[in-house]
Amino acid sequence: MASERVQRRIDRLLDQVEEAIDQLDWETVLARSQAVLALDPDNADAVNFWLVLNGHLAVRPVQRIAIPNLPLGQQAHLLN
């Protein structure tokens, strides 16, 4: 379980992700989601935001992104 200080940081980052989604700022969504996952690799919200981003990017011809600290096999499972 994350300390109170780390949890506050995670909450702020997730708030920034939501704002970035509203603005269609996908680079910020990616950066902030990855920051959350670096602090808490099991954070369901960050994984869900990553999936939203990956779905958005799948519509466009750009490379897929990786979730830090998550084995590639599990990442592939998330996309199916």
C-alpha positions as CSV (number, residue, x, y, z in Angstrom):
1,M,0.0,0.0,0.0
2,A,1.3,3.4,-0.9
3,S,2.2,5.9,1.8
4,E,-0.2,8.8,2.2
5,R,2.3,11.1,0.5
6,V,2.7,8.8,-2.5
7,Q,-1.1,8.4,-2.7
8,R,-1.6,12.1,-2.8
9,R,0.9,12.3,-5.7
10,I,-0.9,9.5,-7.5
11,D,-4.2,11.3,-7.0
12,R,-2.8,14.5,-8.4
13,L,-1.4,12.7,-11.4
14,L,-4.7,10.9,-12.1
15,D,-6.5,14.3,-11.9
16,Q,-4.0,15.6,-14.5
17,V,-4.7,12.6,-16.7
18,E,-8.4,13.3,-16.6
19,E,-7.9,16.9,-17.6
20,A,-5.6,15.9,-20.4
21,I,-8.2,13.5,-21.8
22,D,-10.7,16.3,-21.8
23,Q,-8.2,18.4,-23.8
24,L,-7.3,15.4,-26.1
25,D,-3.7,15.9,-24.9
26,W,-2.6,12.3,-25.4
27,E,1.1,13.0,-24.7
28,T,0.2,14.2,-21.2
29,V,-2.2,11.2,-20.7
30,L,0.7,8.9,-21.6
31,A,3.3,10.7,-19.4
32,R,1.1,11.0,-16.3
33,S,-0.3,7.4,-16.6
34,Q,3.2,6.1,-16.9
35,A,4.2,8.2,-13.8
36,V,1.4,6.7,-11.8
37,L,2.3,3.2,-13.0
38,A,5.9,3.8,-11.9
39,L,4.7,4.6,-8.4
40,D,2.0,1.9,-8.3
41,P,2.3,-0.7,-11.0
42,D,-1.1,-2.2,-10.0
43,N,-3.1,1.0,-10.1
44,A,-6.3,0.1,-11.9
45,D,-7.1,3.7,-12.8
46,A,-3.7,4.2,-14.5
47,V,-4.1,0.9,-16.4
48,N,-7.6,1.9,-17.6
49,F,-6.3,5.3,-18.7
50,W,-3.5,3.6,-20.5
51,L,-6.1,1.4,-22.3
52,V,-8.1,4.5,-23.3
53,L,-4.9,6.0,-24.7
54,N,-3.9,2.8,-26.5
55,G,-7.4,2.6,-28.0
56,H,-7.1,6.1,-29.2
57,L,-3.7,5.6,-30.7
58,A,-4.8,2.3,-32.3
59,V,-7.1,4.4,-34.5
60,R,-4.1,6.4,-35.7
61,P,-0.9,5.0,-37.3
62,V,1.5,5.4,-34.4
63,Q,3.4,2.9,-32.4
64,R,1.9,1.3,-29.3
65,I,3.2,2.2,-25.9
66,A,4.4,0.0,-23.1
67,I,3.2,0.0,-19.5
68,P,6.3,0.3,-17.3
69,N,6.9,-2.6,-14.9
70,L,4.3,-4.8,-16.6
71,P,5.5,-7.8,-18.5
72,L,4.9,-7.7,-22.3
73,G,2.8,-10.8,-22.1
74,Q,0.4,-9.2,-19.7
75,Q,0.3,-6.0,-21.8
76,A,-0.7,-8.1,-24.8
77,H,-3.4,-9.7,-22.8
78,L,-4.8,-6.2,-21.9
79,L,-5.1,-5.4,-25.6
80,N,-7.2,-8.5,-26.5
